[in-house]
Amino acid sequence: MNEWIPAILTIVINLIAIAFFFGKISQNVNNLEKRMGMDDEAAVRKNNKEDAWKTKMEGLQKIHEMLPTCVEAFEGIRRELSGLSGKVDTLIGIAHK
């Protein structure tokens, strides 16, 4: 009977170790499945950000295309304002005389 005790203890310890490692492996597989799902979600978020970035860059390109027209328009406005300021200075000068 004393000869069976070490054999039974060895078998029990091995069964406990196998059960423990099987549980760990199952947990790791579940974690990997969850991570793979998260990676899919991250890829979707990344694609949405890239789409938003492309849209933003297209908007900037349109702005850059409009800049020469805007510069010309503001140049005309600047000329008119400088002419008006000269007339206002003349009127102020006449009013103070």
Backbone as a ProteinNet text record, in pm:
[ID]
protein_1_A
[PRIMARY]
MNEWIPAILTIVINLIAIAFFFGKISQNVNNLEKRMGMDDEAAVRKNNKEDAWKTKMEGLQKIHEMLPTCVEAFEGIRRELSGLSGKVDTLIGIAHK
[TERTIARY]
82.6	0	86.5	196.2	284.4	348.1	356.5	413.9	318.2	188.2	88.2	74.3	105.5	86.6	168.8	298	371.4	316.8	273.6	219.2	88.8	2.1	-125.9	-101.1	-9.1	23.5	77.9	163.7	219.2	108.5	17.1	-93.5	-183.8	-217	-303.1	-235	-108.8	-35	-29.4	-5.5	-2	-137.9	-245.8	-380.6	-411.2	-372.1	-393.3	-312.2	-188	-103.3	-161.1	-208.6	-268.9	-393.5	-478.9	-601.3	-566.3	-467	-426.2	-376.1	-286.6	-231.5	-336.1	-429.8	-538.7	-623.5	-649.9	-725.1	-651.3	-520.4	-440.1	-440.9	-427.4	-428.2	-564.6	-671.9	-806.9	-824.5	-774.6	-784	-704.9	-585.9	-504.7	-572.5	-636.8	-708.2	-824.2	-897.6	-1008.7	-957.1	-846.1	-787.8	-744.5	-686.5	-645.2	-765.2	-873.9	-993.8	-1047.2	-1047.9	-1093.6	-1001.3	-871.5	-775.1	-790.6	-817.5	-836.3	-958.4	-1063.6	-1181.9	-1149.9	-1068.6	-1028.6	-942.3	-858	-776.2	-863.5	-971.5	-1064	-1127.9	-1168.8	-1227.8	-1125.8	-1002.8	-897.5	-873.9	-878.9	-860.4	-973.4	-1095.2	-1209.7	-1191.3	-1151	-1128.8	-1018	-912.8	-801.2	-847.5	-928.3	-979	-1068	-1150.4	-1235	-1150.2	-1041.3	-952.4	-885.1	-845.6	-782.6	-881.1	-1007.5	-1108.9	-1129	-1133.3	-1148.8	-1027.7	-908.5	-786.6	-789.2	-832.2	-840.6	-940.6	-1054.1	-1154.7	-1097.9	-1027.6	-967.3	-864.5	-782.2	-680.9	-744.9	-856.2	-927.3	-979.5	-1030.3	-1077.6	-964.1	-847.2	-731.9	-687.6	-696.7	-658.5	-751.7	-880.8	-976.2	-944.7	-907.4	-871.6	-748.6	-650	-529.2	-558.3	-655	-693.3	-761.9	-833.3	-905.4	-815.2	-700.5	-615.2	-578.5	-535.3	-501.4	-618.4	-737.4	-856.5	-882	-867.6	-889.5	-784.1	-660.4	-553.5	-582.9	-627.1	-661.7	-777.7	-880.4	-995.5	-954	-870.8	-827.6	-736.3	-661.1	-577.3	-665.4	-775.2	-869.8	-933.5	-973	-1032.9	-932.3	-805.9	-702.8	-684.3	-685.1	-672.5	-788	-910.3	-1027.6	-1020.4	-979.2	-969.6	-861.5	-749.6	-645.4	-692	-769.7	-825.7	-925.6	-1007.9	-1106.2	-1037.8	-933.1	-865.8	-802.2	-753.3	-698.9	-808.4	-926.7	-1038.6	-1084.6	-1087	-1126.4	-1025.6	-896.9	-794.5	-814.1	-849.9	-875.1	-994.3	-1102.2	-1222.6	-1194.2	-1116.7	-1081	-997.2	-903.2	-820	-903.6	-1004.4	-1090.7	-1177.4	-1223.5	-1311.2	-1235.1	-1105.4	-1028.3	-982	-996.6	-952.7	-1049.6
-119.5	0	125.2	122.5	238.2	265.4	164.9	184.1	257.7	250.5	315.3	463.9	507.2	647.7	741.5	719	809.2	805.6	691	681.4	758.7	744.6	817.1	967.1	1008.3	1151.3	1206.4	1129.3	1173.3	1188.8	1093.6	1101.4	1220.4	1240.3	1353	1485.4	1497.1	1622.2	1646.2	1541.8	1557.2	1597	1538.7	1576.2	1722.8	1763.9	1904.3	1996.6	1960	2041.8	2047.6	1934.2	1932.3	2018.7	2007.1	2088.6	2237.1	2269.5	2411	2465.2	2390.7	2438.8	2439.6	2345	2347.3	2472.5	2507.8	2630.6	2753.8	2757.3	2871.5	2881	2767.1	2767.7	2812.4	2764.4	2806.3	2956.1	3007	3150.7	3230.1	3182.4	3251.1	3249.9	3139.5	3132.4	3231.3	3238.5	3334.4	3477.4	3504.8	3638.8	3673	3574.6	3599.1	3626.9	3553.2	3577.3	3717.9	3759.2	3894.5	3998.2	3976.8	4071.2	4081.7	3968.2	3971.9	4055.1	4043.2	4127.1	4273.6	4302.1	4440.6	4493.6	4407.4	4450.8	4487	4411.3	4444.1	4580.3	4605.1	4734.5	4846.7	4820.6	4921.9	4950.8	4848	4869.2	4954.2	4930.9	5011.1	5155.8	5176.9	5314.7	5381	5306.9	5362	5401.1	5316.5	5348.1	5471	5484.5	5603.2	5728.6	5718.2	5833.5	5867.5	5764.8	5789.9	5855.8	5811.7	5874	6020.1	6047	6185.2	6268.4	6208.9	6279.3	6310.9	6215.9	6238.9	6349.6	6347.9	6452.2	6588.5	6593.3	6718.8	6768.6	6678.6	6718.2	6766	6704.2	6751.5	6892.2	6918	7052.6	7153.5	7114.5	7205	7232	7130.8	7149.6	7250.6	7243.7	7340.5	7481.5	7491.8	7622.9	7678.3	7594	7638.6	7680.7	7616.4	7654.9	7791.6	7824.5	7952.3	8066.8	8040.2	8145.3	8254.5	8223.8	8332.4	8426.6	8369.9	8452.9	8542.7	8488.3	8566.5	8676.6	8645.2	8745.2	8861.2	8831.9	8938.3	9021.9	8956.7	9030	9119.8	9068.8	9149.9	9263.6	9243.5	9351.6	9466.2	9431.1	9535.1	9605.9	9531.9	9592.1	9683.2	9639.6	9720.9	9852.6	9848.9	9972.4	10067.8	10013.2	10098.2	10159.8	10079.4	10131.8	10238.6	10219.1	10322.1	10450.4	10438.2	10557.7	10627.2	10550.1	10608.3	10672.6	10612	10671.2	10804.4	10812.3	10940.5	11045.7	11008.8	11103.9	11143.6	11046.1	11077.9	11173.7	11151.8	11243.9	11383.5	11391.9	11521.9	11590.6	11514.8	11570.4	11617.2	11541.5	11579.7	11706.5	11713.1	11832.6	11955.1	11941.8	12054.8	12095.4	11998.9	12027.8	12101.9	12079.9	12144.8	12283.7	12322.6	12455.6	12560.4
0	0	0	74.1	78.6	-57.3	-142.3	-275.2	-367.1	-340.8	-426.8	-395.8	-279.7	-240.3	-330.5	-351.2	-440.5	-584.2	-630.5	-767	-778.1	-677.8	-678.8	-668.4	-579.9	-567.5	-700	-765.5	-894	-997.5	-1003.7	-1099.5	-1068.1	-941.4	-901.6	-933.8	-902.7	-930	-1080.4	-1157.5	-1303.6	-1359.8	-1306.9	-1351.7	-1318.4	-1198.4	-1159.5	-1250.4	-1278.9	-1366	-1506.4	-1558.2	-1693.4	-1696.7	-1594.1	-1588.2	-1581.5	-1500	-1487.1	-1621	-1686.4	-1813.3	-1924.5	-1920.9	-2018.9	-2000	-1874	-1845.8	-1895.1	-1872.9	-1919.4	-2071.5	-2137.8	-2284.7	-2337.2	-2275.2	-2316	-2297.6	-2186.7	-2159.2	-2262.4	-2298.2	-2398.8	-2535.1	-2570.6	-2698.3	-2698.4	-2587.3	-2577.9	-2587.2	-2520.2	-2526.5	-2669	-2737.1	-2876	-2965	-2944.1	-3023.5	-2997.7	-2871.3	-2839.1	-2900.6	-2892.3	-2948.6	-3099	-3163.3	-3308.1	-3342.7	-3262	-3281.9	-3260.6	-3158.1	-3132.1	-3245.2	-3300.2	-3413.1	-3531.7	-3552.4	-3660.1	-3635.5	-3510.9	-3477.4	-3494.7	-3455.1	-3470.5	-3617.9	-3701.6	-3845.5	-3901.9	-3856.3	-3901.7	-3858.6	-3731.7	-3684.6	-3764.5	-3794	-3871.4	-4010.8	-4073.9	-4207.4	-4203.8	-4099.6	-4088.2	-4073.1	-3996.5	-3980.8	-4112.8	-4188.3	-4317.6	-4412.5	-4410.8	-4495.5	-4456.8	-4326	-4279.8	-4321.4	-4312.5	-4352	-4501.3	-4583.9	-4728.4	-4759.5	-4691	-4711.1	-4672.4	-4561	-4515.6	-4616.7	-4668.3	-4765.9	-4895.7	-4936	-5054.8	-5032.1	-4910.5	-4877.7	-4881.1	-4830.2	-4833.3	-4976	-5061.6	-5200.9	-5267.6	-5237.4	-5292.9	-5242.8	-5116.6	-5061.1	-5132	-5154.7	-5223	-5366.7	-5429.4	-5565.1	-5565.1	-5457.6	-5450.6	-5405.9	-5349.8	-5294.7	-5395.1	-5517.9	-5611.1	-5638.4	-5652.4	-5674.9	-5554.9	-5435.8	-5314	-5299.9	-5333.4	-5324	-5417.2	-5538.5	-5634.2	-5582.4	-5526.9	-5474.7	-5358.7	-5267.5	-5154.6	-5198.9	-5305.9	-5358.9	-5407.1	-5477.1	-5521.1	-5402.5	-5301.3	-5181.8	-5112.9	-5106.2	-5042.2	-5116.1	-5250.1	-5329	-5301.5	-5299.2	-5273.5	-5133.8	-5035.1	-4898.7	-4886.3	-4955	-4947.8	-5015	-5124.9	-5188.9	-5098	-5030.4	-4938.7	-4818.2	-4767.4	-4652.2	-4691	-4816.1	-4862.7	-4868.3	-4914.7	-4921.8	-4782.9	-4688.2	-4551.5	-4489.5	-4515.3	-4463.7	-4521.3	-4648.9	-4711.2	-4646	-4622.7	-4559.8	-4417.3	-4343.6	-4207.2	-4208.5	-4306.3	-4319.4	-4351.5	-4437.6	-4474.5	-4353.7	-4278.6	-4165.1	-4054.8	-4040.3	-3934.8	-3975.4	-4098.3	-4142.4	-4109.7
[MASK]
+++++++++++++++++++++++++++++++++++++++++++++++++++++++++++++++++++++++++++++++++++++++++++++++++

